[in-house]
Amino acid sequence: MRVRMGIGKPADKAKVVDYVLGSFDEKQTGHLPEWIGSAADAVEMLLRYPWEDVASKCSIKRFQLQ
């Protein structure tokens, strides 16, 4: 079992390598504590509840930057 966090993808597919390997921008860096906290919460939930229940509560698209 794993907890997976994604980074999305750039609008220009030719820039995927730079996007994936680049540093977080200022806005993303500000969200890191929230994202890490949510991942930790998901792991704690996995210790108590069936993974199907946890997966439905911890949506992949939950933290989309606007």
Secondary structure, DSSP 8 states (H G I E B T S, - for coil): ----------SSGGGHHHHHHS---HHHHHHHHHHHHHHHHHHHHHHHS-HHHHHHHS-TTTT---
